[in-house]
Amino acid sequence: MKWAGVLSSGGELKGLLAEGRVYRNGEKESARRRKLKAGDVIEIKDMGAWRVCRG
C-alpha cells in the first residue's frame, strides 16, 4: 500500500491492521507482509478499495 501511494508508512498500515480495518478479498487481514496477486482487492474501511493489477 505504501508503494501504491495509499499509505505513507508501514507503521500506518500496522495501526490500521490492529484496528481491524484492512480486508483482503473480503476477509479481515492481520499480516503486515502478505504476497499480493493480480486480482486481489484490498479494502481499508473509511478509505476505499484497490485492486492489484500486477502480480
For each residue, the residues with C-beta under 8 A, 3 or more apart:
1: 4 6 7 13 42 44 50
2: 5 6 7 8 9 10 13
3:
4: 1 50
5: 2
6: 1 2 44 47 50
7: 1 2 10 12 13 16
8: 2 12
9: 2 12 13
10: 2 7 13 14 32
11: 14 15
12: 7 8 9 15 16
13: 1 2 7 9 10 16 17 22 32
14: 10 11 17 18 32
15: 11 12 18 19
16: 7 12 13 19 21 22 44
17: 13 14 20 21 22 29 30 31 32
18: 14 15
19: 15 16
20: 17 28
21: 16 17 44 45 46 47
22: 13 16 17 28 29 42 43 44 45
23: 26 27 28 29 42 43 44 45
24: 27 29 34 36 40 41 42 43
25: 40 41
26: 23 41 43
27: 23 24
28: 20 22 23
29: 17 22 23 24 34 42
30: 17
31: 17 34
32: 10 13 14 17
33:
34: 24 29 31
35:
36: 24 40 42 52 55
37: 40 52 55
38: 52 53 54 55
39: 51 52
40: 24 25 36 37 51 52
41: 24 25 26 49 50 51 52
42: 1 22 23 24 29 36 49 50 51 52
43: 22 23 24 26 48 49 50
44: 1 6 16 21 22 23 47 48 49
45: 21 22 23
46: 21
47: 6 21 44
48: 43 44
49: 41 42 43 44
50: 1 4 6 41 42 43
51: 39 40 41 42
52: 36 37 38 39 40 41 42 55
53: 38
54: 38
55: 36 37 38 52
